[in-house]
Amino acid sequence: MDARSGALGLSRKMLLTYGNIRKSRILKYMYCEDIDDNLYFKKLEDYEKSIPYKQFLSIREFLHDADIEIKKNKNDISIYAFTRNKTKCYKIIFKNAKILSLNCVKRNGHISRLNRNYRPLQYGYEEFYENNGKNYISIIIFGKKIKKGIYYPFITIEFENIEII
């Protein structure tokens, strides 16, 4: 385990494109595991301290339920996040990025690929992690509820770096 993944408290064999959501550090609480609020906020606080992207942390509070658009620009993926009254827009650019998958979570916690178009409308929750020296983010995206799985799907993006505008 390298120093960075150790700091994030993650194993090296974690990639949220298959397997079970319970292997995640934070997203599992959104989908499956019901824990006491105090314990959840403690785990969330520990997770936030481990996020190495301080610029992202400065806008994280704003992102939940923000209206979003996801666009692919050459080798980058941009997420435009708008305030409710559309007076402010944050642009999150994932450099040298690619969308790995759009997934749903079944009732038993298993992750499966969502093989259809899905138009995200709002930003939900995210989890940053590293696997084999590569950076990933999985983001729960709100839109139309899906019939396959529970709640809303999530998108997994592999990237090299993040820029916030």
PyMOL commands that set and color helices and strands:
alter all, ss='L'
color gray80, all
select helices_A, chain A and resi 3-7+21-23+27-31+37-50+54-63
alter helices_A, ss='H'
color red, helices_A
select strands_A, chain A and resi 67-73+76-82+89-95+98-105+111-113+122-131+134-142+150-159+161-164
alter strands_A, ss='S'
color yellow, strands_A
deselect
rebuild
show_as cartoon
